[in-house]
Each structure stands twice: as C-alpha cells, then as structure tokens.
Amino acid sequence: MLRWFEISSNSGARCIWRMRGGFTVRRTVARQLSPDYPFYNRPGNDHRHFLAYEGTRVVGRASAMVNAAIRDEDGAAVGLVGFFECVKDPVVATVLLDAARDWLRDEHGLRRIWGR
C-alpha cells in the first residue's frame, strides 16, 4: 500500500530527496529543489513536492508548481508538474501525477497543466 509524505518549501526538500530511498538528485536539480532557490521567493509562485512511499521505501517523486509569470496562449494561468521520477509501476505514476494535479486544482483553482 502506498502512503504519502508531502514536503513543504521550508522543510529542507533538497536533503530529504537526496537521502531517501534509491533516488539520487543531480546537483542542478537539487539546487532547484532547495527552499533557498529564487523561484520560491517570487510573489505569486508556489509549489509542493510529493514523495510516494511503499512501506519505508521511496518509490517516486513529483513537484507541482505555480509560476505567476507563465500563462497559456489565451492568458490563463497554467500549473506545472516536473521533477517526476518513479519505479516502473503505472499505479505509482498515476498516484503521484494525480496528487500534483489535485494540488494545482484544489489549492490554486488551475485547470491547465504543463509537464515534462
């Protein structure tokens, strides 16, 4: 059974993501996940990092972000999903991406999402 652990921007995400389970974060990505990264201090920006656990083992991660400067062609706000990685299991992928989508929709009212 999967259980969730949500990491807020002020909880040292870089260290937790780097040390848990078998996931290793490249230095450039680790810098972007750090609470000190300039993105997190810009007005209108927000984010949540999600980790999926199976027991005590980390089996996936994803981030949901709002960047106030990014708009769709018609000017509508767009949510972003990134830093996604998981074990080869469609259930884990679905649960992570659903959590990111739900946060963007429920916390920010966003109806469009871009992902990489």
Protein Blocks (a to p, Z undefined) as FASTA:
>chain_A
ZZdddddfklommmmmmmgcjbdcdfklmmmmpmklmklmpghiacddddddehjacfbd
cdddddfkbccfkopacdddehiacdddfklmmmmmmmmmmmmmmmnopabdcdZZ
